[in-house]
Amino acid sequence: MRAIPSIRFRRLVLASLLTTAGIASGVLQGQTAPQPSSTQYLPDTTVLARIGDRTITAGDFVDRFFGSYAEFRPSPDSVGRTEFLQRLVDKEVVARVARDAKRPEDFQDRAIMRDHTQRVLSNMFYQRMVVDSVTVNPGDVERMMEQLRLLHIHELAFKTNAAADRARSSLVSGKVAWPQRDKLKDLAASRDLGWIGRTRFTPQVGTSLFALPVGSISPVLKDSTWFSVYKVLDQREQGKAVRASATQELRNQEIAKRAEQVSARYRKEIKMTIDSSNVAWVAKQFPHQVGGTANQVVIDVSVPKIPAADTARILATRVADSVSSQD
């Protein structure tokens, strides 16, 4: 008897896919199917499938597709998307059958549901107390975009700091004109770096360079090999995609700050203290090896065995009890 709803659901899914692609109406009327536009997107609220009182929207599909493990995810073409939507439908069908069976929960079921409930509550707490309260200042975005712009840079490299400082003084004072830069004493290398982004430099060098206006000569800056003097020849603004990334990065930074503020607040409420030396000791017991290939990263996530003599190390204490390395 359960096979009949499943067939109906499969037909519904197929009809939904055909409809959203703009094909179903043309096929049903015997007309030529319209060509889909590459710039048209379904709203997140578009219902792709309905299983009883449950719906699967376009937003649900996207979230679950990219939230699934890559190795088990179908291909992103039309066949793969149809297959993945069918998986979502089948999951709801099986869940509905399971609910209708009303099998009594045993101890393991209750433990799983308790863990799931705690995870949902903690996620919602994080969403409401941290994520929803974070805003990004537009001024901060503009300042970050200044740092993310591309610069056309020329580098003059020297082996010693003294030689680089003398050369910079000569350039800034006008004793040596920029077109004659290759005649500077003790010059080890003169190279046009082209258009380059901040991430190509160390944080110290990048921060100094990208705070300079066009035409400026930098102070002497040291990298791993040379003492260098740079001149900013030109600049170029980044596009909208970079602005969106910059906004998200700032938002992530603010979320991290807010999360620490909330954590500190509740640690204070329960009067929690952390033994940093014991925490550092336990952290060293965990493996930190990362291996694999260019196409696959393998991280060792095994849990170390703490010697019995060290299980009494107290990592944190609060008003009611304490947490040890054994825990």
N, C-alpha and C positions, 0 to 999 in steps of 0.2 A: 504493500500500500504506500510505502514511503517513496517508491520509485517514481510515482506519478508527479508529485510536487517537484522532484528533482528535474524531470524533463521539462516541466513548465518553466522552471527557473532558467534552465539552459536556453529555452526559446526566448525568454524575456531578455536575457543577457545579449543574445545575438541581435534581437530587435533593437536594443538600446545602443549597441555598437553601430549598427547600420544607420540608425537615426542620427546619432551624434556626428557621424561622418558625412551626413547629408546625402546618403545613398538610398535609404529605405523608401522615401517618398517617390523618387524617380523610378525605382524598380517596380514598386507597386502599381504605378500609373503607366508603366511601359515607356517611360521617357529616358533620355540619356542622363546618366548621373552627373550632377555638377561637380566640377573639380574643386577640391577643398583648397582653401587659401592657407598658405604657410604662416600668415600673420594672425589668424583667428584662433582664439583659445576658448575652451569651455569655462564658464564660471565655476568656481569651486562648489557651488550649491547644486550643480546639475546632477540629477539622480541617474545613475547608470544602471542600477538594479534595485529591486525591492523584493525582500524575502519576508513575507508576513508583515509584521510591524517594523522591521529593520530595513534600513536603506543603505546603499553604498553610493556615495557622491564622488564627483570628480576629485574633490579635495582629499577624500579618504583614500582614493586610489593612488594619488600621487604620494601622499604621506607614507602609505604602507609599501608602495613599490620601492621608494628610495630608502625606506627604513628596514627593508629586508636584507639579509646577508647576500653580498654580491655573487658568491659562488652558487647560490640557489635561486638567483633571480633570473627570470626568462630574458631573452633578448629584447631590446627596446623597440623592435619593429612592430608592425601591426599584429603579426602572429603571436609574438611574445606578450604584447599587451592584452590580447584576447585571452591567452592562456592564464595570465596572472589574474585577470578579472574573474575567470572561471574558478580559480582557486579561492578567491574571496567569497564567491557565491557558495561554493561547496562547503567552505568552513561554516558559513551561517546556517546552511541546511543541516549539517551534522550537529551544530550547536542546538538548533531548534529541536531535533529529534532527541538529543540528550536531555534537554530540559523537559520535554514531554514525558520521558521515561520516569522522571522523578525518583531516581535512585538515591537512597539515603546516603548522606555523607559519612565517611569513616574518619578516623583520626588523621590520616594523611591528607584527605581532602580538606579538612578544617585547617590543617597547618598551612597548606598551599594557599587557601583563601585568606588566612590571616596575614601571611607574607604579602600577598597581592594587595590586600586592603591597606597595609602599612605603606607599601610602595606608592600606591595611588595617593594616599593622604600626604605623604612626604612630597610627592611631585606637585600636588596642588598647593601645598604650603609654599614650596619654592616659587611656583608660578605667581601666587598672589603676593607674597611678602617680598620677593626679590625682583623677578622679571617685570611684573606689571608696574612696579614703582620706579623703574629706570627710564630716564629721558636723556636724549643726547642734545647738547647745546650746539646750535648751528654755528656759533663762533668757533667752537672746538673743531668742527668739521672743516671749516675754512682754513684754520691754522694747520690742520693735518694735510689738507690738499696742497698747501704750500710746500710741505715736506715731501709730498709724493709726486710733485711735478718732475718732469724730465729736464735735465740740464745738459748743455753742450759744454764740456769741460776739457781744458788742456792742463796737463800735469808736467811739472818740472821736478825731477827727482835728484836728490843729492845723497851722498853717503854719510854725511855728518850734519848735525843740527846747526853747527856754526856756519858751514858753507851755505845751507839753505837760508839761514837768517840773513846773511850778507846779501845773497841774491835777491831776496824779497825786498830788503831795504833799497837796493839799487833800482828795482822795478817801481816801487811805490814812490820813491823820490824823483823818478824820471831820469836818473843818470843813465839807465839802460832802457831804451824804448822796447815795448813788447815785440815788435818785429825783429829786433836784434837779440832776442832771448837766448838763442842758441850759442851766443858768444859769452854767456855768463861763465865765470870761473868755477871750476870744480863741478860743472854740470854732468851728472851721470846718465840722465835720460830725459828726452823731451818728446812727449807723445800726446797726440790728440785722442782723447778717450771717446769722442763722439757723444751721441745722446745716451745718457746713462741715468739710472734711477738710484735712489738712496740706498736700496738694499744691496747694491754692489759694493758698498763701503762698510767699514766697521761702524758701530754706533757713534763713536766719538768723532770720526772723520765725517760721517754722513750728517750729523747734527750741525757741525760747523759749516760745511759746504752749503747745505740747503737752506741756511739762514742768510746767505749772501745775495745781494742783488746782482743783476747782470752787469758785467764789466768789472766786478770786484776781484781783488787778489786775496786769497785766503792767508791766514797765518800759517806758520810752519806746522804741518801735521804729519805725524809718524804712523806708518803702517808696520806690517811685520818685517819689512826689508829696508824701506827708504824713509828719508826725511823729505817731504814733498811740499811744494807750493803749487796751488791750483788757481787757474783763472776761469771764471764763469763767463763763457762767450755768449750764451743765449739760453732761453728757457722755453719750455713747451708744456702747456697744461694737459692733464690727463682727461679722459672721457668720463661719461656718466657711470660706466661700469665700475671704474676705480672709485668714484665718489660713493657709490653704494657700498663697496667693500670697506672703504674708510669709515663710513657711518656705522657699519656693523662691527668693525673692530673696536671703535670707541664704545659702542653699546656693550660689547663683551667685557671691556675693561670696567665699565661702570657696574655691570652685573657682578663681576668678581668683587669689586669694592663693597657693593651692597650686601652680597652674600657673607662677606667677612664681618660686616657690621651686625647683621642679624645673628650670626653665630656667636660673636662676642657678647651680644646682649643676653642670649640664652645661657651661655656659659657663666655669665655673671649671676643670672637669676638662680641657677642651681649650684652656684659657688664651686664651679669646676676649676681645678688646677691641673696643669699638664707638666709632667717631668720630662723636659726636653732632652736630657741626657739619655734616659731610658728609651725614649721614642727614637732618638738617633741610633742607638744600639740595635734596636729591633729592625729599623729600616735597612741597616747594613746586612741583615741576615737574609733579606729577600734577593733573589737573583735579578740582575739588571742587564742580562745579555740579550741582545737583539741580533738575529741572524736572518738568513733567507737569501733571496735573489733580487734582481731588479724588478721582477714582476710579483714577488711575494715576500712579505715581511713576516718573520716568525718571532714572536715575543714569548719568552719563558715566563709563564704565569703560575708556576708551581709555588706552593706554600712551604716555607722552610720548617724544619723540625727544631723547636726550641729545646735546648738541653734542660733536663729536669731542674738543675741547679739555678737556672735563670727564669723559670716560670713564675717566680714570685716578684719579679721586677714590676713595680707599679708604674703604669703609663699615665694614668690620670685618676684623680679622685674627685668626688663630689659629696654633697651633704649626706646622702644616704649610703653610698657604697663606693667601690673603686673598681677600675678596670686594669687587669694585669696582662702581661705578655702571654699568659696561657689562654686568656679569653680571645 
